[in-house]
Amino acid sequence: MNKVDICFSPEEITSLRVHGVVLFSGRVIFDAEPPMPEARMASIEALCAGPVPEALLALWAQTAGGRLDYDLSVAMNSNIESVSWSELFWDGSNGYRDLQGWIEHEQELAEEAADEEGRVWNGKLTHLPFGGFEYLDRVYAVVKPGAEHGSIVAWKHGLPPAWTHALHEDDASTVASDLRGAFAALHLNEDPLAPVSDHFSGQSLLEYLHDRCEGHGLERSLMEKLVAFYRVAVVDWRAPLATGTLGQQPSVARAALRHAIATDDARLVAQLAAAGVSFHGPQQGSALATDVAICKGAFAAAIALVHAGAPVAREALTNIDSPIPPELTSALLAHGAAPEVTAVVKCAACGAAQSAQLIANACAQTGLDLPAAFASECDATLIELKATLLKVRRGKLGHYLGPEGLSARIEHLQRFKLV
């Protein structure tokens, strides 16, 4: 989106407030609570080691809580992590959004940490939780005196090792030096009115506004104006690509690469490479760009990435979940992907027999007893697939492949023979 100024009259601001919409620092808050009383702000500040930052008080003066619908990416532990900052906590929500509940949680953690370190906690919070998503992601304002006062910190809950490329240990990182900067960091990876993915930021807000328009009297013209204001946050990578400056803007370049992968656009990948965009480093979590493309079945983009010099992880072939073409398989093997029997079985089950054989040939060159290793892995996978299929058919388990997809994988794997 081109950055344009969209201003709202006092009457429009009042009308939006009636429909639960508040504008703060260039971003849209919806399902918004009433303003927080000054007495409550003072009682929260009394719990903190220093003053509540001015910008947070300004936010609370407009709304004590609500919902956000943007993307936010933060560097954490060498990963590029997506932080779900979809909630602004508020008192009385009786759930994961409860402000007082999270304050008490932080007080308990601070006291426990002090006990473990053999000291007495002074009873004052240094980090004030005020947003996030359920128990997985939280956003804090630093409220201790000093150089970091007022900065905004994002915390993420580590996921089990089975979540490939995810953050596996709890971690935190600074989003911005103040709340307004943190709001400015909220963006839209794609235009919600022209999405290229099945799931995208903007869905919840658009549904909310549609409901307010259809059932609660929000004027359509005002809704359309608000949506235009909201869409200003769409990352504009096309303009810097056209001017040759995209290579100097890593976060914007990631959005462009995300689009290329989502649309499986090999031509755009080549354009990005010609523009000096680096394909090194993580694109999503710890996943390289090639990992993301393979995972999403964007095989044309993946081939273009490899040809453009994008790095290939050793484990690139172990996460196959769709019929990968042999051209890409050969390219991955030639550029550092390790041949694994697991990958042979996965490719065979997906119906990619040629790719399975290519990986098998590479496995054989390592001195592995391939027939025995393949038979063992194949038998174990068939047992697991059949057990899963039985549970799905009995209605005891949901599965993204469904019974037809699971049956197809069993059939493919039973039919495949090593050459």
C-alpha positions as CSV (number, residue, x, y, z in Angstrom):
1,M,0.0,0.0,0.0
2,N,1.1,3.5,-0.7
3,K,1.4,5.5,2.5
4,V,-1.5,8.0,2.4
5,D,-3.0,10.2,5.1
6,I,-6.5,9.2,6.0
7,C,-8.0,11.5,8.7
8,F,-11.2,11.0,10.7
9,S,-13.5,13.7,11.9
10,P,-14.4,13.9,15.6
11,E,-17.9,12.7,14.6
12,E,-16.4,9.7,12.8
13,I,-14.1,8.9,15.8
14,T,-17.2,9.0,18.1
15,S,-19.2,6.8,15.8
16,L,-16.3,4.3,15.6
17,R,-16.0,4.3,19.4
18,V,-19.8,3.4,19.6
19,H,-19.0,0.4,17.4
20,G,-16.0,-0.7,19.6
21,V,-13.3,0.7,17.3
22,V,-10.4,2.8,18.6
23,L,-7.5,4.3,16.6
24,F,-4.2,4.5,18.3
25,S,-0.8,5.4,16.9
26,G,-1.9,4.6,13.3
27,R,-3.4,1.2,14.1
28,V,-6.9,-0.2,14.6
29,I,-8.1,-1.7,17.9
30,F,-11.5,-3.4,17.7
31,D,-13.9,-5.0,20.2
32,A,-12.5,-2.2,22.4
33,E,-13.3,-1.8,26.1
34,P,-14.2,1.5,27.6
35,P,-11.3,3.7,28.8
36,M,-9.6,2.7,32.0
37,P,-10.4,4.8,35.0
38,E,-7.5,7.0,36.3
39,A,-7.8,5.3,39.7
40,R,-7.2,1.9,38.2
41,M,-4.2,3.3,36.3
42,A,-2.8,4.6,39.5
43,S,-3.4,1.3,41.3
44,I,-1.4,-0.5,38.6
45,E,1.4,2.0,38.7
46,A,1.7,1.4,42.5
47,L,2.6,-2.2,41.7
48,C,5.5,-1.2,39.4
49,A,9.1,-0.4,40.1
50,G,8.7,2.9,38.1
51,P,6.0,4.9,36.4
52,V,3.8,3.3,33.8
53,P,5.0,4.7,30.4
54,E,3.1,7.7,29.1
55,A,2.1,6.0,25.9
56,L,0.5,3.1,27.7
57,L,-1.4,5.5,29.9
58,A,-2.6,7.2,26.7
59,L,-3.7,3.9,25.3
60,W,-5.6,3.0,28.4
61,A,-7.2,6.5,28.4
62,Q,-8.8,5.5,25.1
63,T,-9.5,1.8,25.8
64,A,-8.8,-0.6,28.7
65,G,-8.4,-3.5,26.3
66,G,-9.4,-4.9,23.0
67,R,-8.2,-6.9,19.9
68,L,-5.6,-6.3,17.3
69,D,-5.3,-8.0,13.9
70,Y,-1.8,-7.4,12.5
71,D,1.5,-9.3,11.8
72,L,4.5,-8.9,14.0
73,S,7.9,-10.5,13.5
74,V,10.7,-10.3,16.1
75,A,14.2,-11.7,16.1
76,M,14.5,-14.3,18.9
77,N,17.4,-16.7,19.6
78,S,18.6,-16.4,15.9
79,N,15.1,-17.1,14.7
80,I,12.6,-14.8,13.0
81,E,9.5,-15.4,15.1
82,S,5.9,-14.4,14.5
83,V,4.5,-12.9,17.7
84,S,0.7,-13.2,18.1
85,W,-0.1,-9.8,19.6
86,S,-3.9,-10.1,19.1
87,E,-5.1,-9.1,22.5
88,L,-4.9,-6.1,24.8
89,F,-5.5,-7.4,28.3
90,W,-8.4,-5.9,30.3
91,D,-9.8,-6.4,33.8
92,G,-12.7,-8.8,34.1
93,S,-12.3,-10.8,30.9
94,N,-12.3,-14.0,33.0
95,G,-9.8,-15.7,30.6
96,Y,-6.4,-15.4,29.0
97,R,-7.0,-11.7,28.4
98,D,-7.5,-10.8,32.1
99,L,-5.1,-8.0,33.0
100,Q,-5.2,-8.5,36.7
101,G,-4.7,-12.2,36.3
102,W,-1.5,-11.7,34.3
103,I,-0.2,-9.1,36.8
104,E,-0.7,-11.6,39.6
105,H,1.0,-14.3,37.5
106,E,4.0,-12.0,37.1
107,Q,4.1,-11.2,40.8
108,E,4.2,-14.9,41.6
109,L,7.0,-15.5,39.1
110,A,9.0,-12.6,40.5
111,E,8.6,-13.8,44.1
112,E,9.6,-17.4,43.1
113,A,12.7,-16.1,41.3
114,A,13.7,-14.1,44.3
115,D,13.3,-17.1,46.6
116,E,15.4,-19.2,44.2
117,E,18.2,-16.6,44.3
118,G,18.0,-16.3,48.1
119,R,16.8,-12.7,48.2
120,V,13.7,-10.9,49.3
121,W,11.5,-9.5,46.5
122,N,10.6,-5.9,46.9
123,G,7.1,-6.5,45.6
124,K,7.5,-4.3,42.5
125,L,7.1,-5.4,38.9
126,T,9.8,-4.5,36.4
127,H,7.8,-5.7,33.4
128,L,4.1,-5.0,33.1
129,P,2.1,-7.5,30.9
130,F,-0.6,-5.8,28.9
131,G,-1.1,-7.8,25.7
132,G,-0.4,-11.0,23.8
133,F,-2.2,-14.2,22.9
134,E,-3.5,-16.7,25.4
135,Y,-0.5,-18.3,27.3
136,L,1.7,-18.5,24.3
137,D,2.8,-14.9,23.6
138,R,2.9,-11.9,25.8
139,V,3.8,-8.3,25.4
140,Y,5.3,-6.2,28.3
141,A,6.1,-2.6,29.0
142,V,9.4,-2.2,30.9
143,V,8.5,-0.2,34.1
144,K,11.8,-0.3,35.9
145,P,13.7,3.0,36.0
146,G,16.7,3.3,33.7
147,A,17.6,3.4,30.0
148,E,15.1,0.6,29.1
149,H,12.1,2.2,30.8
150,G,9.2,2.4,28.4
151,S,10.5,-0.2,26.0
152,I,8.2,-2.9,24.8
153,V,9.3,-6.6,25.1
154,A,7.7,-9.6,23.4
155,W,7.9,-13.1,25.1
156,K,7.2,-16.4,23.4
157,H,6.5,-19.8,24.9
158,G,8.8,-22.5,23.6
159,L,7.1,-25.4,21.7
160,P,8.0,-29.1,21.9
161,P,10.8,-30.4,19.6
162,A,8.3,-32.0,17.3
163,W,7.4,-28.5,16.1
164,T,10.1,-28.2,13.4
165,H,11.7,-24.8,13.0
166,A,9.8,-23.4,16.0
167,L,11.3,-21.8,19.1
168,H,11.9,-24.6,21.5
169,E,12.7,-22.6,24.6
170,D,10.9,-19.6,26.1
171,D,12.5,-16.4,24.9
172,A,12.0,-12.6,24.9
173,S,13.1,-9.8,22.7
174,T,12.6,-6.0,22.5
175,V,10.1,-4.9,19.9
176,A,10.6,-1.2,20.2
177,S,11.9,1.5,22.5
178,D,8.3,2.7,23.3
179,L,4.7,1.7,22.7
180,R,4.2,3.9,19.7
181,G,7.2,2.3,18.1
182,A,5.8,-1.1,18.9
183,F,2.5,-0.2,17.2
184,A,4.4,1.1,14.2
185,A,6.0,-2.4,14.0
186,L,2.6,-4.0,13.6
187,H,2.1,-4.6,9.9
188,L,0.2,-6.6,7.3
189,N,2.2,-9.1,5.3
190,E,-0.5,-9.2,2.7
191,D,-3.5,-7.2,1.6
192,P,-6.5,-8.6,3.4
193,L,-8.7,-7.6,0.4
194,A,-6.5,-9.5,-2.0
195,P,-5.0,-12.4,0.1
196,V,-2.7,-15.0,-1.3
197,S,-2.9,-17.4,1.7
198,D,-5.8,-19.2,3.3
199,H,-5.1,-17.7,6.7
200,F,-4.1,-14.0,6.9
201,S,-4.2,-11.1,9.2
202,G,-7.3,-9.0,8.7
203,Q,-9.9,-11.8,8.6
204,S,-11.1,-11.2,12.2
205,L,-11.3,-7.4,11.8
206,L,-13.1,-7.6,8.5
207,E,-15.6,-10.1,9.9
208,Y,-16.1,-7.8,13.0
209,L,-16.7,-4.7,10.8
210,H,-19.1,-6.6,8.5
211,D,-21.1,-7.7,11.5
212,R,-21.2,-4.1,12.8
213,C,-22.3,-2.8,9.4
214,E,-24.9,-5.5,8.8
215,G,-26.4,-5.8,12.2
216,H,-25.5,-2.7,14.3
217,G,-25.7,0.3,12.1
218,L,-22.1,1.1,11.2
219,E,-22.2,3.2,8.1
220,R,-20.7,1.4,5.1
221,S,-18.8,4.4,3.9
222,L,-17.2,4.8,7.3
223,M,-16.4,1.1,7.4
224,E,-14.8,1.4,3.9
225,K,-12.8,4.4,5.1
226,L,-11.6,2.5,8.2
227,V,-10.5,-0.5,6.0
228,A,-8.5,1.8,3.8
229,F,-6.9,3.2,6.9
230,Y,-6.1,-0.3,8.2
231,R,-4.6,-1.3,4.8
232,V,-2.0,1.4,5.0
233,A,-0.1,-1.1,7.2
234,V,0.3,-3.5,4.3
235,V,4.1,-3.9,3.7
236,D,4.9,-2.2,0.4
237,W,7.8,-4.2,-1.2
238,R,6.9,-3.5,-4.8
239,A,8.1,0.1,-4.7
240,P,11.6,-0.6,-3.3
241,L,11.9,-3.5,-5.7
242,A,11.1,-1.2,-8.6
243,T,13.7,1.4,-7.4
244,G,16.4,-1.2,-6.6
245,T,16.5,-0.5,-2.9
246,L,14.8,-3.7,-1.6
247,G,18.1,-5.4,-0.8
248,Q,18.8,-2.8,1.8
249,Q,15.5,-3.4,3.6
250,P,15.6,-7.0,5.1
251,S,12.2,-7.0,6.8
252,V,10.5,-5.6,3.7
253,A,12.4,-8.1,1.6
254,R,11.2,-11.0,3.8
255,A,7.6,-9.9,3.0
256,A,8.4,-9.9,-0.7
257,L,9.9,-13.4,-0.4
258,R,7.0,-14.6,1.6
259,H,4.7,-13.4,-1.3
260,A,6.9,-15.2,-3.8
261,I,6.7,-18.5,-1.9
262,A,2.9,-18.1,-1.2
263,T,2.2,-17.6,-4.9
264,D,5.0,-20.1,-6.0
265,D,6.4,-17.4,-8.2
266,A,9.8,-18.4,-9.6
267,R,10.0,-15.3,-11.7
268,L,9.6,-13.1,-8.6
269,V,12.3,-15.1,-6.8
270,A,14.6,-14.3,-9.7
271,Q,13.7,-10.6,-9.6
272,L,14.5,-10.6,-5.9
273,A,17.8,-12.2,-6.5
274,A,18.6,-9.7,-9.2
275,A,17.7,-6.8,-6.8
276,G,20.3,-8.0,-4.3
277,V,17.9,-9.6,-1.8
278,S,19.7,-12.0,0.5
279,F,18.2,-15.4,0.9
280,H,20.5,-16.3,3.8
281,G,19.3,-16.5,7.4
282,P,15.9,-17.6,8.7
283,Q,12.8,-16.7,6.9
284,Q,10.2,-18.1,9.4
285,G,11.3,-19.4,12.7
286,S,14.6,-21.1,12.1
287,A,13.5,-22.2,8.6
288,L,15.4,-21.0,5.6
289,A,13.6,-19.7,2.6
290,T,14.1,-23.1,0.8
291,D,12.6,-24.9,3.9
292,V,9.5,-22.7,3.8
293,A,9.0,-23.2,0.1
294,I,9.3,-26.9,0.3
295,C,7.0,-27.1,3.3
296,K,4.3,-25.1,1.5
297,G,4.7,-27.1,-1.7
298,A,6.0,-24.1,-3.6
299,F,8.3,-26.2,-5.7
300,A,8.8,-23.7,-8.6
301,A,9.9,-21.1,-6.1
302,A,12.1,-23.6,-4.3
303,I,13.9,-24.5,-7.5
304,A,14.4,-20.8,-8.3
305,L,15.8,-20.2,-4.8
306,V,18.3,-23.0,-5.1
307,H,19.4,-21.8,-8.5
308,A,19.8,-18.3,-7.1
309,G,22.2,-19.6,-4.4
310,A,19.8,-19.8,-1.5
311,P,21.3,-22.0,1.2
312,V,19.9,-25.6,1.6
313,A,19.6,-27.2,5.1
314,R,21.0,-30.7,5.6
315,E,17.6,-31.8,6.8
316,A,15.7,-30.1,3.9
317,L,14.4,-33.5,2.6
318,T,13.2,-34.8,5.9
319,N,10.1,-32.5,6.0
320,I,8.6,-33.5,2.6
321,D,4.8,-33.7,2.8
322,S,3.7,-33.4,-0.8
323,P,4.9,-34.9,-4.2
324,I,8.2,-33.1,-4.7
325,P,9.4,-33.0,-8.3
326,P,12.7,-34.9,-9.2
327,E,14.3,-31.7,-10.5
328,L,14.0,-30.1,-7.1
329,T,15.1,-33.2,-5.3
330,S,18.3,-33.4,-7.4
331,A,19.0,-29.8,-6.8
332,L,18.6,-30.1,-3.1
333,L,20.9,-33.2,-2.9
334,A,23.5,-31.4,-5.0
335,H,23.4,-28.3,-2.7
336,G,23.8,-29.9,0.7
337,A,20.6,-31.8,1.6
338,A,21.4,-35.0,3.3
339,P,19.9,-38.2,1.9
340,E,17.9,-40.0,4.6
341,V,15.8,-43.2,4.5
342,T,13.0,-41.2,6.2
343,A,12.9,-38.9,3.2
344,V,12.7,-41.9,0.8
345,V,9.7,-43.2,2.7
346,K,8.0,-39.8,2.9
347,C,8.4,-39.2,-0.9
348,A,7.2,-42.7,-1.7
349,A,4.1,-42.2,0.5
350,C,3.4,-38.8,-1.2
351,G,3.4,-40.4,-4.6
352,A,6.8,-38.9,-5.6
353,A,8.4,-42.2,-6.7
354,Q,11.1,-40.7,-8.8
355,S,12.2,-38.4,-6.0
356,A,12.1,-41.3,-3.6
357,Q,14.4,-43.3,-5.9
358,L,16.8,-40.4,-6.3
359,I,17.2,-40.1,-2.5
360,A,17.5,-43.9,-2.2
361,N,20.3,-43.8,-4.7
362,A,22.1,-41.2,-2.7
363,C,21.6,-43.1,0.5
364,A,23.1,-46.2,-1.1
365,Q,26.3,-44.2,-1.9
366,T,26.8,-43.6,1.8
367,G,27.4,-47.3,2.4
368,L,24.0,-47.8,4.2
369,D,22.3,-51.2,4.0
370,L,19.5,-49.5,2.1
371,P,17.1,-52.5,1.6
372,A,17.1,-53.3,5.3
373,A,16.8,-49.7,6.5
374,F,14.0,-48.9,4.0
375,A,12.0,-52.0,4.9
376,S,12.2,-51.1,8.6
377,E,11.2,-47.5,8.1
378,C,8.5,-48.4,5.6
379,D,6.9,-51.0,7.9
380,A,6.9,-48.5,10.8
381,T,5.3,-45.8,8.7
382,L,2.6,-48.1,7.3
383,I,1.7,-49.2,10.8
384,E,1.4,-45.6,11.9
385,L,-0.6,-44.6,8.8
386,K,-3.0,-47.5,9.2
387,A,-3.6,-46.8,12.9
388,T,-4.2,-43.2,12.2
389,L,-6.6,-44.0,9.3
390,L,-8.6,-46.4,11.6
391,K,-9.0,-43.6,14.3
392,V,-10.1,-41.1,11.6
393,R,-12.7,-43.5,10.2
394,R,-14.0,-44.1,13.7
395,G,-14.3,-40.4,14.3
396,K,-11.8,-40.5,17.2
397,L,-9.2,-38.3,15.4
398,G,-9.1,-35.4,13.0
399,H,-6.4,-35.4,10.4
400,Y,-5.4,-32.8,7.7
401,L,-5.2,-35.5,5.1
402,G,-8.6,-37.0,5.8
403,P,-9.4,-40.7,5.2
404,E,-8.9,-40.4,1.4
405,G,-5.5,-38.8,1.8
406,L,-4.3,-41.3,4.4
407,S,-5.5,-44.2,2.2
408,A,-3.7,-42.7,-0.8
409,R,-0.4,-42.6,1.2
410,I,-0.8,-46.2,2.3
411,E,-1.4,-47.3,-1.3
412,H,1.5,-45.3,-2.7
413,L,3.9,-46.7,-0.1
414,Q,2.8,-50.3,-0.6
415,R,3.2,-49.9,-4.3
416,F,6.7,-48.4,-4.2
417,K,9.7,-50.7,-4.8
418,L,13.3,-49.8,-4.6
419,V,15.2,-50.2,-8.0
